Amino acid sequence: MTRTATPGQISYIISLCESRQIDMDSYHGVELDENFPFSLVTSVLDYLKSLPRPIRPAASAAELTEGMYQTPDGQIYKVQAALHGSGKPYAKRLETETVDGPEGPQTDVWFEFAPGAIRTLRPEHKMSLEAAKAFGALYGICCVCATALTDEVSIAEGIGPICGGRSGSATQKARFQLRFAA
């Protein structure tokens, strides 16, 4: 009696085929089913693992507009255009650190440049204005520029008066609205 691959091994082979976008019902004429020989498992796995993974088409940085983005894993990024030089968009990742302060633990919050993150963000990750304001209220920082908020209204709204368009021209207010997903 020939030893056969386990259901887990067959499942793993199938998942590798799917991730490599390969339609493989058999290997060298041997059907990939519950009778697949155990002796071929290692060679099939080695072959599949050696194949490159298809590159997922990244969103063009041009498709991303300035604003706050939250990836499915919960990471928050701020996308902005380079002020000097290229003018191309880049991403900063939200960083937090809890430290002991004079009145107990306090959380420091800042945005830090995240090399390559702009290539992983998608337009659908853009936060709505309401979500960005909730984020800003939670951390006590402006959801646009990450400045610490001191005014009661700003803290409640999670956004400062300048970034929130409470001051400035109609053009500034319209530009502010474009920073968030509808």
C-alpha positions as CSV (number, residue, x, y, z in Angstrom):
1,M,0.0,0.0,0.0
2,T,1.4,3.4,-1.0
3,R,1.5,6.2,1.6
4,T,-0.6,9.2,0.5
5,A,-0.4,12.9,1.3
6,T,-2.4,14.1,4.3
7,P,-5.4,16.3,3.8
8,G,-3.4,19.2,5.3
9,Q,-0.6,18.7,2.8
10,I,-3.1,18.7,-0.1
11,S,-4.8,21.8,1.3
12,Y,-1.4,23.6,1.5
13,I,-0.5,22.6,-2.0
14,I,-3.8,23.9,-3.3
15,S,-3.3,27.2,-1.3
16,L,0.2,27.6,-2.8
17,C,-1.3,27.0,-6.3
18,E,-3.9,29.7,-5.7
19,S,-1.4,32.2,-4.3
20,R,0.9,31.6,-7.3
21,Q,-2.1,31.7,-9.6
22,I,-1.4,28.3,-11.0
23,D,-4.1,25.9,-12.2
24,M,-2.7,22.6,-11.1
25,D,-5.0,19.6,-11.0
26,S,-2.1,17.1,-11.4
27,Y,1.7,16.9,-11.0
28,H,3.5,15.1,-13.8
29,G,0.3,13.2,-14.6
30,V,-0.5,12.3,-11.0
31,E,-3.9,13.7,-9.9
32,L,-3.8,16.1,-6.9
33,D,-6.4,14.3,-4.8
34,E,-6.6,12.1,-1.7
35,N,-4.5,9.4,-3.5
36,F,-1.6,11.8,-4.2
37,P,1.6,10.0,-3.3
38,F,3.4,11.2,-0.1
39,S,6.7,10.7,-1.9
40,L,5.9,13.7,-4.3
41,V,4.8,16.1,-1.6
42,T,8.2,17.6,-0.9
43,S,9.1,18.1,-4.6
44,V,5.7,19.7,-5.3
45,L,6.1,22.1,-2.4
46,D,9.6,23.0,-3.3
47,Y,8.5,23.7,-6.9
48,L,5.6,25.8,-5.9
49,K,7.6,27.8,-3.3
50,S,10.3,28.5,-5.9
51,L,7.7,30.3,-8.1
52,P,7.4,34.0,-7.8
53,R,4.3,35.4,-6.2
54,P,2.4,37.6,-8.6
55,I,2.8,41.3,-7.9
56,R,-0.4,42.9,-6.8
57,P,-1.0,46.0,-8.8
58,A,-0.3,48.9,-6.4
59,A,-2.3,52.0,-6.4
60,S,-0.5,54.8,-8.2
61,A,0.6,57.4,-5.7
62,A,-1.2,59.8,-8.0
63,E,-4.5,58.1,-7.1
64,L,-4.0,58.9,-3.5
65,T,-4.9,62.4,-2.2
66,E,-3.7,64.1,0.9
67,G,-5.5,63.0,4.1
68,M,-5.8,60.2,6.7
69,Y,-5.8,56.5,5.7
70,Q,-6.4,53.4,7.8
71,T,-5.3,50.0,6.5
72,P,-7.4,46.9,7.2
73,D,-4.9,46.0,10.0
74,G,-5.8,49.2,11.8
75,Q,-2.6,51.1,11.0
76,I,-3.1,54.9,10.5
77,Y,-1.2,56.9,7.9
78,K,-1.2,60.5,6.9
79,V,-0.6,61.1,3.2
80,Q,0.9,64.5,2.2
81,A,2.8,66.0,-0.7
82,A,6.5,66.7,-0.4
83,L,6.8,70.5,0.0
84,H,10.3,70.7,-1.4
85,G,11.5,69.0,-4.5
86,S,9.3,66.5,-6.2
87,G,5.9,67.4,-4.8
88,K,5.0,63.7,-4.9
89,P,2.8,62.2,-2.1
90,Y,4.4,60.2,0.7
91,A,3.0,58.6,3.8
92,K,3.7,59.0,7.5
93,R,2.7,56.3,10.0
94,L,1.0,57.1,13.3
95,E,3.3,56.2,16.2
96,T,2.3,56.1,19.8
97,E,4.2,55.6,23.1
98,T,2.9,55.5,26.6
99,V,5.2,57.2,29.1
100,D,5.0,58.1,32.7
101,G,4.1,61.7,33.1
102,P,3.7,63.9,36.2
103,E,0.0,63.1,36.3
104,G,0.3,59.4,35.5
105,P,0.7,57.6,32.2
106,Q,0.2,59.7,29.1
107,T,0.3,58.8,25.4
108,D,2.7,60.6,23.1
109,V,1.5,60.6,19.5
110,W,3.3,61.6,16.3
111,F,3.6,60.8,12.6
112,E,6.8,59.3,11.3
113,F,7.9,58.9,7.7
114,A,7.1,55.3,6.6
115,P,9.4,54.4,3.6
116,G,7.4,52.5,0.9
117,A,4.1,52.8,2.7
118,I,2.7,55.0,-0.1
119,R,2.8,51.9,-2.4
120,T,0.7,49.8,0.0
121,L,-2.1,52.3,0.6
122,R,-5.3,52.2,-1.5
123,P,-7.9,54.9,-2.2
124,E,-10.4,52.8,-0.3
125,H,-8.3,53.0,2.8
126,K,-9.0,56.8,3.1
127,M,-10.7,57.7,6.3
128,S,-14.0,59.5,6.3
129,L,-14.1,62.9,7.9
130,E,-16.1,61.4,10.8
131,A,-13.6,58.6,11.4
132,A,-10.7,61.0,11.2
133,K,-12.3,63.4,13.7
134,A,-13.0,60.4,16.0
135,F,-9.3,59.5,15.8
136,G,-8.3,63.1,16.5
137,A,-10.6,63.3,19.5
138,L,-9.4,60.0,20.9
139,Y,-5.7,61.1,20.8
140,G,-6.3,64.8,21.5
141,I,-4.5,65.8,18.3
142,C,-5.6,67.3,15.1
143,C,-6.6,64.6,12.6
144,V,-4.9,66.5,9.8
145,C,-1.6,67.8,11.1
146,A,-1.2,66.0,14.5
147,T,-0.9,69.2,16.5
148,A,-1.9,68.8,20.1
149,L,-5.4,70.3,20.6
150,T,-6.1,72.7,23.5
151,D,-9.4,74.3,22.6
152,E,-12.5,72.5,24.0
153,V,-14.3,72.7,20.6
154,S,-11.2,71.4,18.7
155,I,-10.8,68.5,21.2
156,A,-14.4,67.5,20.9
157,E,-14.2,67.6,17.1
158,G,-10.8,66.0,16.8
159,I,-9.6,68.7,14.5
160,G,-8.0,72.1,14.9
161,P,-9.6,75.4,13.8
162,I,-7.2,76.0,10.8
163,C,-7.3,72.4,9.5
164,G,-11.0,72.2,10.2
165,G,-11.7,75.2,8.0
166,R,-13.4,77.2,10.9
167,S,-11.1,80.0,9.9
168,G,-10.0,80.8,6.4
169,S,-11.5,81.3,3.0
170,A,-14.1,79.3,1.2
171,T,-11.3,77.9,-0.9
172,Q,-9.4,76.6,2.2
173,K,-12.6,75.0,3.5
174,A,-13.3,73.3,0.2
175,R,-9.7,72.1,0.0
176,F,-10.1,70.7,3.6
177,Q,-13.2,68.7,2.6
178,L,-11.2,67.0,-0.3
179,R,-8.8,65.4,2.3
180,F,-11.3,62.9,3.4
181,A,-13.4,60.1,1.8
182,A,-17.0,60.9,1.3
